[in-house]
């Protein structure tokens, strides 16, 4: 018994001292050497076995405590803010070191069910990260489907696993055997799987499996948190960018409304169209042109070279249809000027830089301001319309009794009839006289003239000395507005208020002649009607007719002492035969041909056309008759003086 007790006591002493395994073996050897009995040896062996069991349990407990401590530290680390990739590297690193794996990696699942390796730790090849795991194959798919850990002592030799060539190639390249996979569980779904592996064939202990599962659950929470944090950061960045864009937009909107208020104030203050166009161009940093409905420029702040008028016309139609600005190539913008459904024209803007959305809105608002200005001017013209009608009626009906009171009334309207004026009579051929009268009021106001309505026609008295040009301008603006032809007759210029009635009568005769000649929709003046104008003229200005018809030839003969006039007379007298004309003039036919070429240069290439040839012959005959009459008057005067 003392020996037994001393043997058991020795075992307890070794256990208390946490002696290594070899000391227990040495104690058994010593008992055998000293000749201890079989019963004593059996009990000593039993005590050593129990001591070893206690020692192993203590070791396992210490290992479990160390693992739990490490797991708590890991959980603490996972609470720190990480980006996704940094967090995943931390998880795989902790899994490998916590459980002593040769290699650890982590896979993430996609919405379609496929998965890929996102990060790994301990690999010796470059085959792992980014590896596509597919669906339904490998330990990770099984673990996610079962929502529980799955392991194998020797992966490649395990027939119960659905293998995939890509996964098997990596496992073989890394020399892996024992592999465990645990799902990253989050609610009812799984984010992926966490793997641990050894390059030896072995079984995984329950403690390893439990710790691995706990680490995976912590990792799933951390990954979800990191994703939410990353999403929150993206949203914050997006909000910051949105806030910046909003501040910029608010600044632009504030500037837009300030500009619009300034333009509206200018309209109310009575600014003219050029001033409004300049302010708009400055606000948009470009060159602005305002056009009327017919496409003619009303005002411009600069040159717009190289315009494709066909493209501008198409863009104008689109802008009027869509009722919004339209962009053309080369940072050129076109905005419609509208008053309700009425087309007042367009704005053409050549911008120095691409326009932002707010700039396009400002261009549209500027078009509204221009429309307001045009309506105000039209309203002013309409308000003065009755006054204009009354003044024009006095000028036409009482031409010989124009008094100082009438002249003072016209001057108050800014009209000086002592300066040259022309009279234009316009007849709309579609019967829309009301719209034409409204336009005439605005046009007369803008041009600084008078307007009236007589015999179903618009009568305009306009500053200027070119009746034909004035008629063409009136027809060019009024026809597109009405959408049908407008016939115009014109006369002038006048030199005094009393001549307005005479010019009006001549303009009416020109319009009647145009109608008689089937020229409806055209323009006619005394100059354009040729010899008919001479017959229609109240003063039969023969001198002007001769000068307008053959004046260049007469001047050429006077300056160079040539005989082109006689050649013309001989040419027409001989029936337009150069040979017979040469015989009459006693010159060579080639000389006549050269003279006719010079005449063509002076009178134009169509001087032999029937209409112009008739006028030339009439002018030559009138000149000859005038010369004969002049010579006779001179001879009679000389005879009287001699008598």
Order of alpha helices (4+ residues) and beta strands (2+ residues): alpha-alpha-alpha-alpha-beta-beta-beta-alpha-beta-alpha-beta-beta-alpha-alpha-beta-beta-alpha-beta-beta-beta-alpha-alpha-beta-alpha-beta-beta-alpha-beta-alpha-beta-alpha-alpha-alpha-alpha-alpha-alpha
